[in-house]
Amino acid sequence: MADRERIGERVRALRTKLGFTQAALGERGGLDRTQVVHLEAGRNHCSTTAIRRRLAAGFGLSMENVDELLDGDTPIETLHARCRVDESAASTGGEAA
């Protein structure tokens, strides 16, 4: 599997574990929904600091944690536990109630 595809699967796995739609993750992190779609499909990569910062904001993670997400060595469950997400935002697909 290509590296971009593996990264995309991990981004999708964490997003769905949090209960976010692609649009909600994008909104939280300052990404367009299309950018999230492309990241998850492996058509775009996360090599720029700006994209990694936006993922960090969207997931409520530190930059170090985003690097762990992209490296693929840290289990999704571990990263999920580190996410700083408002429970009301997670339960409504990213929109605060």
C-alpha positions in Angstrom: 0.0 0.0 0.0 1.3 3.5 -0.9 2.3 5.7 2.0 -0.3 8.3 1.1 -3.0 5.7 1.2 -1.9 4.4 4.6 -1.8 7.9 6.0 -5.3 8.6 4.5 -6.7 5.4 6.1 -5.3 6.5 9.5 -6.7 10.0 9.1 -10.1 8.5 8.2 -9.9 6.0 11.1 -9.3 8.7 13.7 -11.9 11.0 12.2 -14.6 8.3 12.3 -13.6 7.2 15.8 -14.3 10.8 16.9 -17.6 10.8 15.1 -16.7 13.6 12.8 -17.8 14.1 9.3 -15.2 15.2 6.7 -16.8 18.7 6.7 -16.7 18.9 10.5 -13.0 17.9 10.7 -12.3 20.5 8.0 -14.2 23.2 9.8 -12.4 22.5 13.1 -9.0 22.6 11.5 -9.5 25.2 8.8 -9.4 22.7 5.9 -11.9 22.5 3.1 -14.0 19.3 3.0 -12.4 18.5 -0.4 -8.9 18.7 1.2 -10.0 16.1 3.8 -11.5 13.9 1.1 -8.2 14.1 -0.9 -6.1 13.3 2.2 -8.2 10.3 3.1 -8.1 9.0 -0.5 -4.3 9.3 -0.7 -4.5 12.0 -3.4 -2.8 14.6 -1.2 -0.1 14.3 1.4 0.5 15.9 4.7 4.1 17.0 4.1 3.6 20.7 4.7 3.6 22.1 8.2 0.4 24.1 7.5 -1.6 20.9 6.7 -0.2 19.1 9.8 -1.1 22.1 12.0 -4.6 22.1 10.6 -5.0 18.4 11.3 -3.7 19.0 14.8 -6.4 21.7 15.3 -9.1 19.6 13.8 -8.3 16.6 15.9 -7.4 18.5 19.1 -3.9 17.0 19.0 -0.4 18.3 19.5 1.9 18.5 16.5 3.9 15.6 18.0 0.7 13.5 18.1 -0.1 14.3 14.4 3.4 13.2 13.5 2.7 9.9 15.3 -0.6 9.6 13.4 1.2 10.1 10.1 4.1 7.8 11.0 1.7 5.0 11.6 3.5 3.5 14.7 1.0 4.7 17.3 -2.3 2.9 17.5 -5.4 4.9 16.6 -6.9 4.1 20.0 -4.0 5.7 21.8 -4.3 8.8 19.6 -8.0 8.9 20.1 -7.5 9.1 23.9 -5.2 12.1 23.4 -7.7 14.1 21.4 -8.9 17.2 23.2 -12.4 17.3 21.8 -15.5 18.9 23.3 -17.9 16.0 23.9 -20.8 17.9 22.6 -18.9 18.6 19.4 -18.1 14.9 18.9 -21.6 13.7 19.6 -23.0 16.1 16.9 -20.5 15.3 14.2 -18.3 18.2 15.1 -20.9 20.9 15.5 -21.1 22.2 19.1 -24.7 21.8 20.4 
